[in-house]
Amino acid sequence: MPCDLIQWPVWNLLSFMQGKVRKATLVTLGDGAKTPSGIADATGEHLSHVSRALSELSGKGLVECVTPSRSKNRIYRITDDGQQVLIELKKL
């Protein structure tokens, strides 16, 4: 897909998503809501890396915590914007 056909914000997000752990985290959440440890198990990544990726993805509005009052075993899900980015990633 040529760069000029993608709006800057979407292109910026796709560039951001090239990080291995961020991408794996988003793809895993595309299959359903999970805890950070569930994502780490599914991706084979270290829990600390997944936690950082979740924080970064949350900051971009691509994932959200559905249990923010919990101090442990929080559950995360992909947002509608995250689904759109995931669709675009699969096109690349």
C-alpha positions in Angstrom: 0.0 0.0 0.0 1.6 3.3 -1.1 2.4 5.7 1.8 0.4 8.5 0.2 -2.9 6.5 0.4 -2.7 6.2 4.2 -3.6 9.1 6.4 -0.8 10.3 8.6 -2.3 9.2 12.0 -3.0 5.6 10.7 0.5 5.5 9.1 2.0 6.7 12.4 0.1 3.9 14.3 1.2 1.3 11.8 4.8 2.4 12.2 4.4 2.3 16.0 3.1 -1.3 15.7 6.2 -2.6 14.1 7.6 -3.3 17.6 7.6 -7.1 18.0 6.0 -7.2 21.5 3.4 -4.5 20.7 2.4 -6.3 17.6 2.2 -9.7 19.2 0.2 -8.2 22.1 -2.3 -6.6 19.8 -2.7 -9.7 17.6 -3.2 -11.9 20.7 -5.9 -9.5 22.1 -7.6 -9.7 18.7 -8.6 -13.3 19.7 -10.2 -12.1 22.9 -9.6 -10.4 26.3 -6.7 -11.6 28.3 -4.6 -10.9 31.4 -1.0 -9.8 30.9 0.2 -13.2 32.0 -2.1 -14.8 29.5 -0.7 -12.6 26.7 2.9 -13.5 27.9 2.1 -17.2 27.8 0.4 -16.9 24.3 3.3 -14.9 22.8 6.3 -16.3 24.6 7.3 -12.8 25.7 8.5 -11.8 29.1 5.7 -10.5 31.3 7.5 -7.2 31.9 7.7 -6.6 28.1 4.0 -7.4 27.7 3.1 -5.0 30.6 5.1 -2.2 28.9 3.5 -2.9 25.6 0.0 -2.8 27.2 0.9 0.5 28.7 2.0 1.9 25.3 -1.0 0.4 23.5 -3.3 1.8 26.1 -1.7 5.2 25.6 -2.5 5.1 21.9 -6.1 4.0 22.6 -5.6 0.6 20.9 -6.3 -1.5 24.0 -8.2 -0.9 27.3 -8.2 -2.4 30.7 -11.7 -3.7 31.6 -10.8 -4.3 35.3 -8.9 -1.1 36.3 -9.8 -1.5 40.0 -7.8 -4.7 40.3 -4.2 -4.5 41.3 -3.3 -7.9 39.8 -4.7 -10.0 36.9 -6.2 -7.1 35.1 -8.0 -8.0 32.0 -7.3 -6.2 28.7 -9.2 -6.1 25.4 -8.6 -4.5 22.0 -10.6 -1.4 21.2 -12.4 -0.6 18.0 -9.4 1.6 16.9 -7.1 -1.3 17.8 -9.2 -3.6 15.6 -8.8 -1.2 12.7 -5.1 -1.0 13.1 -5.0 -4.8 13.3 -6.9 -5.1 10.0 -4.4 -2.7 8.4 -1.4 -4.6 9.8 -2.7 -7.8 8.3 -2.8 -6.1 4.9 0.9 -5.3 5.0 
